Amino acid sequence: MKRDTLRLFPAVTLVMEGTGEYRRVNSVQAATETLLEHWPIEDGEEYLSAIRVCLDAMMGVVHPDAAREALIKAAAEAGVPVMQ
């Protein structure tokens, strides 16, 4: 069975520390990629929770907006500025 991993939500823009790069995230797929490949820390309660919520959202267990909210909480935990 093919999963809809894109799963769109209202965009947030993250200002990534160190590089000053802006990342516009508007889907569960982009949120997951950002957390796994571009995140400045590799631990933290909100970070791990965000990964779990994103995976659940990919599988359709939770609404994509839950992944967005989890990403925002993980960003606060990691000190990553969020522009909404």
C-alpha positions in Angstrom: 0.0 0.0 0.0 1.4 3.4 -1.0 1.4 6.0 1.8 0.9 9.8 1.3 4.1 11.0 3.0 3.9 14.5 1.7 0.8 15.4 3.9 0.7 19.2 3.7 0.2 21.7 6.5 0.5 25.5 6.9 4.1 26.5 6.3 6.6 27.5 8.9 10.1 28.9 8.2 13.0 27.8 10.4 16.2 29.8 10.8 18.8 27.1 11.1 21.6 27.9 13.6 25.1 28.1 12.4 24.3 28.3 8.7 21.7 31.0 8.9 19.8 29.0 6.3 16.1 29.4 6.1 14.1 26.2 5.7 10.4 26.5 4.7 8.6 23.4 5.9 5.0 22.8 4.7 4.7 19.0 4.8 5.2 16.0 7.0 7.8 14.7 4.6 9.8 18.0 4.8 9.4 18.1 8.6 10.8 14.6 8.9 13.7 15.3 6.6 14.5 18.5 8.5 14.5 16.7 11.8 16.6 13.8 10.7 19.1 15.5 8.4 19.4 19.1 9.3 18.6 19.4 13.0 21.2 21.0 15.2 20.8 18.5 18.1 20.2 14.8 18.1 18.4 14.4 21.4 15.8 16.0 23.5 12.3 15.0 24.5 10.5 17.3 22.0 12.9 16.3 19.2 12.2 12.6 19.7 8.5 13.3 20.1 8.4 15.2 16.8 10.0 12.4 15.0 7.4 9.9 16.3 4.6 12.3 15.5 5.9 12.8 12.0 6.1 9.1 11.4 2.6 8.7 12.7 1.4 11.5 10.4 3.0 9.8 7.4 1.1 6.6 8.2 -2.2 8.6 8.6 -2.5 7.9 12.3 -2.5 11.6 13.2 -3.4 14.8 11.3 -0.5 16.6 9.6 -1.1 19.6 11.8 0.1 17.5 14.8 3.5 17.1 13.0 3.6 20.9 12.5 3.0 21.6 16.2 5.5 18.9 17.2 8.1 20.5 14.9 7.5 23.9 16.4 7.9 22.5 19.9 11.2 20.8 18.9 12.4 24.0 17.4 11.7 25.8 20.7 13.6 23.1 22.6 16.6 23.4 20.2 16.7 27.2 20.1 15.7 27.3 16.4 13.8 30.5 15.6 10.5 29.9 13.9 8.8 32.4 11.5 5.1 31.6 10.9 
